[in-house]
């Protein structure tokens, strides 16, 4: 699979990006509710790992859900990977 081909198979393909990126300025429960919907979509996605890898290697770690993980969860994962390296 080419590096970008995974996007063609993503469960979120064609969906409004606002499902995966919470409204600016929101914190706490509103963001958690928006992230919950995105995670449900990601849960059964067959290219979730490719999506997560894209986010981790491309620096998309400040906003939105990628590969089923929030920015905070991706930052934790990156720290764990650095410790192992």
KEDRENDREN-258201 format. One record per residue: residue in three letters; x, y, z of N, C-alpha, C in turn. Coordinates in pm, 1 decimal. Atoms other than C-alpha are relative to their C-alpha. Last residue first. Example, Ala and Ser with C-alpha at 12.3 -4.5 7.8 and 13.67 -1.06 7.14 Angstrom:
<lumdrens>
+------+----------+----------+----------+----------+----------+----------+----------+----------+----------+
| type |     n.xx |     n.yy |     n.zz |    ca.xx |    ca.yy |    ca.zz |     c.xx |     c.yy |     c.zz |
+------+----------+----------+----------+----------+----------+----------+----------+----------+----------+
|  SER |    -82.0 |   -119.0 |     -6.0 |   1367.0 |   -106.0 |    714.0 |    -77.0 |    109.0 |     73.0 |
|  ALA |     89.0 |   -119.0 |      0.0 |   1230.0 |   -450.0 |    780.0 |     90.0 |    120.0 |      0.0 |
+------+----------+----------+----------+----------+----------+----------+----------+----------+----------+
</lumdrens>
This chain:
<lumdrens>
+------+----------+----------+----------+----------+----------+----------+----------+----------+----------+
| type |     n.xx |     n.yy |     n.zz |    ca.xx |    ca.yy |    ca.zz |     c.xx |     c.yy |     c.zz |
+------+----------+----------+----------+----------+----------+----------+----------+----------+----------+
|  UNK |   -105.0 |    -12.1 |    103.9 |   1455.1 |    393.3 |   2201.6 |    138.6 |     16.9 |     55.6 |
|  UNK |    -40.6 |    132.2 |     46.0 |   1221.2 |    263.1 |   2474.0 |    117.5 |      6.0 |    -97.6 |
|  UNK |    -63.0 |     66.9 |   -113.6 |   1202.5 |    603.1 |   2646.3 |     53.7 |   -136.3 |    -43.0 |
|  UNK |   -133.5 |    -60.5 |    -16.8 |   1134.3 |    774.0 |   2314.7 |     76.2 |    -67.4 |    113.0 |
|  UNK |    -84.7 |     49.3 |    108.8 |    844.7 |    535.0 |   2241.4 |    142.9 |     54.4 |     14.5 |
|  UNK |    -31.3 |    138.9 |    -27.9 |    690.8 |    606.2 |   2581.4 |     92.7 |    -58.0 |   -106.7 |
|  UNK |    -95.7 |      2.4 |   -111.7 |    711.3 |    980.6 |   2519.9 |     42.4 |   -142.6 |     32.2 |
|  UNK |   -129.6 |    -45.3 |     51.1 |    545.8 |    940.3 |   2178.9 |    106.4 |     -1.8 |    108.6 |
|  UNK |    -55.4 |    108.7 |     81.3 |    264.8 |    733.8 |   2333.3 |    137.8 |     38.0 |    -56.1 |
|  UNK |    -43.6 |    103.8 |    -94.0 |    204.2 |    999.4 |   2598.8 |     65.9 |   -114.7 |    -76.3 |
|  UNK |   -121.1 |    -53.8 |    -64.3 |    191.4 |   1269.2 |   2329.7 |     56.5 |   -101.4 |     99.5 |
|  UNK |   -110.3 |     13.3 |     95.7 |    -53.0 |   1057.1 |   2128.6 |    130.3 |     51.7 |     59.8 |
|  UNK |    -38.2 |    141.6 |      7.1 |   -280.1 |   1017.0 |   2432.4 |    116.2 |    -21.3 |    -97.7 |
|  UNK |    -65.0 |     35.1 |   -126.4 |   -285.0 |   1393.0 |   2491.5 |     50.4 |   -144.2 |     -3.5 |
|  UNK |   -134.1 |    -59.2 |     -3.4 |   -360.3 |   1466.3 |   2125.8 |     77.3 |    -39.5 |    126.0 |
|  UNK |      3.5 |   -144.8 |    -19.0 |   -650.4 |   1220.1 |   2136.6 |    142.2 |     55.5 |     -4.0 |
|  UNK |    -61.7 |    -59.1 |   -118.7 |   -619.3 |    867.3 |   2001.1 |     -9.7 |    152.7 |     -0.7 |
|  UNK |     77.6 |     25.9 |   -120.3 |   -844.6 |    668.5 |   1766.3 |     55.8 |     62.7 |    126.6 |
|  UNK |    -21.3 |    138.1 |    -41.8 |   -591.0 |    656.7 |   1485.9 |    -70.4 |    -34.3 |    129.2 |
|  UNK |    -64.9 |     74.4 |    108.4 |   -599.3 |   1034.6 |   1470.3 |     24.4 |   -140.9 |     51.4 |
|  UNK |    -13.6 |    144.4 |    -18.5 |   -835.3 |   1241.1 |   1686.0 |     63.8 |    -58.4 |   -125.9 |
|  UNK |     76.9 |    104.4 |     66.0 |   -793.6 |   1614.5 |   1679.6 |     31.5 |   -142.9 |     36.6 |
|  UNK |    144.4 |    -11.7 |     13.9 |   -530.6 |   1866.0 |   1780.1 |    -59.2 |   -127.0 |    -59.0 |
|  UNK |     54.2 |   -109.7 |    -79.1 |   -172.1 |   1917.9 |   1889.2 |   -152.2 |      7.0 |     -3.1 |
|  UNK |     19.8 |     42.3 |   -138.0 |    -15.7 |   1593.0 |   1778.8 |    -58.5 |    107.2 |     88.9 |
|  UNK |    138.9 |    -36.9 |    -28.0 |    -15.5 |   1611.9 |   1401.6 |    -36.1 |    -44.3 |    141.8 |
|  UNK |     10.8 |   -109.3 |    -95.3 |    365.4 |   1605.4 |   1387.0 |   -142.3 |     47.7 |     26.5 |
|  UNK |     19.7 |   -126.7 |     71.4 |    392.4 |   1401.7 |   1068.6 |    -14.1 |    119.5 |     93.2 |
|  UNK |   -118.3 |    -32.5 |     79.1 |    542.7 |   1087.2 |   1220.4 |    -10.5 |    133.8 |    -71.9 |
|  UNK |   -121.3 |      1.7 |    -81.5 |    294.0 |   1049.1 |   1504.8 |    123.7 |     42.2 |    -77.9 |
|  UNK |      3.8 |   -109.9 |    -97.7 |     -8.3 |   1154.9 |   1301.5 |    130.7 |      8.8 |     77.9 |
|  UNK |     -6.7 |   -126.8 |     73.6 |     78.3 |    928.2 |   1007.0 |      5.2 |    117.5 |     97.4 |
|  UNK |   -139.4 |    -14.7 |     41.2 |    144.6 |    635.6 |   1243.2 |     20.6 |    131.3 |    -76.1 |
|  UNK |    -75.7 |    -36.2 |   -119.3 |   -197.8 |    687.6 |   1397.5 |    147.1 |     21.8 |    -34.0 |
|  UNK |     41.4 |   -135.4 |    -35.3 |   -364.1 |    685.8 |   1057.0 |     79.5 |     50.1 |    121.0 |
|  UNK |    -65.3 |    -88.2 |     97.8 |   -171.3 |    376.1 |    952.0 |    -30.6 |    146.2 |     30.0 |
|  UNK |   -143.3 |     -1.3 |    -31.5 |   -277.7 |    198.3 |   1272.1 |     76.8 |     91.2 |    -95.6 |
|  UNK |    -23.6 |    -79.4 |   -121.3 |   -643.2 |    295.2 |   1221.4 |    148.6 |     10.1 |     32.5 |
|  UNK |   -128.3 |    -69.3 |     21.0 |   -645.5 |    157.1 |    866.2 |     34.8 |     90.3 |    118.6 |
|  UNK |   -105.4 |     95.4 |     31.8 |   -913.9 |   -110.2 |    920.3 |    135.4 |     65.5 |    -25.1 |
|  UNK |    -69.9 |    -38.0 |    122.7 |  -1144.1 |    132.2 |   1099.7 |    117.4 |    -94.0 |    -25.7 |
|  UNK |     12.1 |    109.8 |     96.5 |  -1364.4 |    -41.1 |   1357.0 |     72.8 |     29.1 |   -131.4 |
|  UNK |    -11.2 |    132.1 |    -62.0 |  -1264.9 |    171.8 |   1655.0 |     -4.1 |   -114.5 |   -101.3 |
|  UNK |   -135.1 |     56.0 |     14.4 |  -1204.4 |    486.5 |   1451.1 |      9.1 |   -145.1 |     45.7 |
|  UNK |    -26.1 |     15.9 |    143.0 |  -1574.3 |    567.5 |   1411.9 |    134.8 |    -67.4 |    -21.2 |
|  UNK |     90.8 |    106.0 |     44.5 |  -1639.7 |    506.9 |   1780.9 |     22.7 |    -28.9 |   -148.0 |
|  UNK |    -59.8 |    128.4 |    -39.1 |  -1331.4 |    712.7 |   1864.5 |    -87.0 |   -117.7 |    -42.3 |
|  UNK |   -110.9 |     29.8 |     90.9 |  -1468.4 |   1007.7 |   1667.5 |     60.3 |   -136.4 |     31.7 |
|  UNK |     58.1 |     30.8 |    130.8 |  -1797.4 |   1001.7 |   1858.3 |    109.8 |    -39.0 |    -99.7 |
|  UNK |     65.1 |    130.8 |    -11.8 |  -1615.0 |    982.6 |   2192.4 |    -57.7 |    -42.1 |   -135.6 |
|  UNK |   -100.4 |    104.2 |     20.7 |  -1387.1 |   1271.8 |   2092.2 |    -63.3 |   -139.1 |      5.6 |
|  UNK |    -34.4 |     -1.8 |    141.7 |  -1688.3 |   1502.2 |   2059.1 |    102.2 |   -109.5 |    -30.8 |
|  UNK |    116.2 |     49.2 |     75.3 |  -1816.3 |   1400.4 |   2401.7 |     28.8 |     -3.7 |   -150.0 |
|  UNK |      8.5 |    144.8 |    -22.5 |  -1471.1 |   1441.3 |   2558.6 |   -116.4 |    -60.0 |    -78.1 |
|  UNK |   -103.3 |     61.6 |     83.9 |  -1440.8 |   1786.8 |   2401.3 |     -6.7 |   -151.5 |     13.7 |
|  UNK |     38.5 |    -13.8 |    141.7 |  -1772.2 |   1897.4 |   2550.1 |    100.7 |    -65.8 |    -94.3 |
|  UNK |    104.6 |     91.4 |     46.6 |  -1677.0 |   1738.3 |   2888.3 |    -40.4 |     21.3 |   -145.6 |
|  UNK |     76.4 |     84.1 |    -90.6 |  -1351.5 |   1925.7 |   2944.1 |   -102.6 |    -88.4 |    -68.5 |
|  UNK |    -79.9 |     84.6 |    -88.7 |  -1237.7 |   2200.0 |   2713.4 |    -94.2 |    -88.1 |     80.2 |
|  UNK |     69.7 |     92.5 |    -88.4 |  -1378.1 |   2394.1 |   2420.6 |     99.4 |    -79.5 |     82.2 |
|  UNK |     31.3 |    -57.8 |   -130.4 |  -1189.5 |   2692.7 |   2284.4 |    -73.5 |    -92.0 |     95.0 |
|  UNK |   -103.0 |    -81.6 |    -64.3 |  -1191.7 |   2585.5 |   1922.5 |    -49.9 |     55.4 |    132.2 |
|  UNK |     13.7 |   -143.7 |     19.2 |  -1452.7 |   2323.6 |   1837.3 |    105.2 |     75.5 |     79.4 |
|  UNK |    100.6 |    -71.6 |    -78.6 |  -1329.5 |   1968.3 |   1855.6 |      1.0 |    150.3 |    -28.1 |
|  UNK |    -69.6 |   -115.6 |    -56.7 |  -1135.1 |   1811.0 |   1568.1 |   -104.0 |     81.5 |     76.3 |
|  UNK |   -128.6 |     43.5 |    -52.7 |  -1244.6 |   1459.9 |   1469.4 |     82.5 |    112.0 |     63.5 |
|  UNK |     23.5 |    117.8 |    -85.1 |  -1615.3 |   1516.8 |   1406.1 |    128.5 |    -37.4 |     73.6 |
|  UNK |     36.2 |    -47.6 |   -133.9 |  -1530.7 |   1866.4 |   1278.2 |    -32.8 |   -114.3 |     96.0 |
|  UNK |   -117.2 |      1.9 |    -88.4 |  -1352.4 |   1699.5 |    986.0 |    -34.1 |     44.0 |    142.0 |
|  UNK |    -34.4 |   -135.6 |    -41.7 |  -1687.4 |   1634.1 |    817.5 |    112.0 |     -7.2 |    103.3 |
|  UNK |     72.6 |    -55.5 |   -114.7 |  -1684.4 |   1281.9 |    679.5 |     46.8 |    141.5 |     29.3 |
|  UNK |    116.5 |    -76.6 |     42.2 |  -1568.6 |   1196.2 |    328.9 |    -80.0 |     61.2 |    113.6 |
|  UNK |     -9.7 |    -61.2 |    133.0 |  -1330.9 |    923.1 |    443.3 |   -131.1 |     68.5 |    -36.6 |
|  UNK |     38.8 |   -140.8 |     -7.9 |  -1382.9 |    861.6 |    814.6 |      1.1 |     70.3 |   -135.4 |
|  UNK |    142.4 |     -6.7 |    -34.2 |  -1381.8 |    482.3 |    784.7 |    -51.6 |    144.0 |     -0.7 |
|  UNK |     34.9 |    -43.2 |   -135.7 |  -1043.6 |    508.2 |    613.2 |   -151.3 |      8.1 |     20.9 |
|  UNK |     70.8 |    108.6 |    -68.5 |   -984.3 |    304.1 |    296.9 |    -49.1 |     38.7 |    139.4 |
|  UNK |    111.3 |     42.0 |     85.9 |   -883.9 |    590.9 |     65.6 |    -86.9 |   -105.7 |     69.9 |
|  UNK |    107.6 |    -99.3 |    -14.4 |   -671.1 |    736.2 |    343.9 |   -122.8 |    -37.4 |    -81.9 |
|  UNK |     81.2 |     36.7 |   -115.2 |   -462.0 |    416.9 |    352.8 |   -117.7 |     95.8 |     16.4 |
|  UNK |    113.8 |     81.1 |     39.8 |   -342.9 |    494.9 |      1.6 |    -91.4 |    -35.8 |    116.4 |
|  UNK |    123.8 |    -75.9 |    -17.1 |   -119.0 |    778.5 |    127.1 |   -125.1 |    -81.8 |    -33.1 |
|  UNK |      5.8 |    -70.6 |   -127.8 |    200.5 |    579.3 |    192.2 |   -130.6 |     75.8 |     22.1 |
|  UNK |    -76.1 |   -124.3 |      4.5 |    139.2 |    340.7 |    -95.3 |    -24.6 |     78.3 |    128.3 |
|  UNK |     84.7 |   -117.5 |      0.0 |      0.0 |      0.0 |      0.0 |     89.8 |    124.6 |      0.0 |
+------+----------+----------+----------+----------+----------+----------+----------+----------+----------+
</lumdrens>
